[in-house]
Amino acid sequence: DNEINAKSVYSKEISECYPLCVKNLMDGLNETHHLRYNGRQQLSFFLKGIGLSCDEAMNFWTDAFTTKGGHLTVDKFNKEYRYNFRHNYGLEGNRINYKPWDCRTILSKPRPARGEFHGCPYRDWTEEKLSSELNKLNLSNHAITSVLDSCKKNEYTFACTKVFEETHPGIENQSNASENTDASSHIAHPNLYFDRARQWQK
Ligand code: SF4
């Protein structure tokens, strides 16, 4: 997919399709010009899953870590991080073709400490922070309450699916038309969220 490259992953069109966990990682990366290990893994596998090639991934991570206020030099990036990102593409070490993490894998990792951005915001954010983000997405109060209820019951993927449906009107009919079952309209993978959002956009 040529549409996905080191620059376009920041575009409005593409970033509108990111679930909250990915928005959170991208915001953290922009803010700090760095991500710790679990954040790097979660975001790099997601981007690989949406079609970012290895070359473009190298451009993306080099830019993010070294320019726009980043504290690393390109030389240091190459020494300390290049291997990690190439490894994620199966080009180094044991050459495993890693798959993007599903929500279950994301939720099985240690919770993010201060200054970390991996994980799932529906689990990890405070109610205040989450409500304010959902407000920005123009969710009704009723919808916000329902999402927060799911979070309290530890049903994070249900919360995420609700947000997806609220922000993509008509999507339910779309999925019925393509004979999707209930199970497949439930979002339990950030890459599925992205794919469905892209489909809805087109
Ligand atoms: Fe990301 Fe899954 Fe959490 Fe949604 S439920 S924000 S896709 S980890």
Residues whose N, C-alpha, C, O or C-beta is under 5 A from the ligand:
A	BS01	SF4	P19 L20 C21 C103 I106 G119 C120 P121 Y156 T157 C160 H189 P190
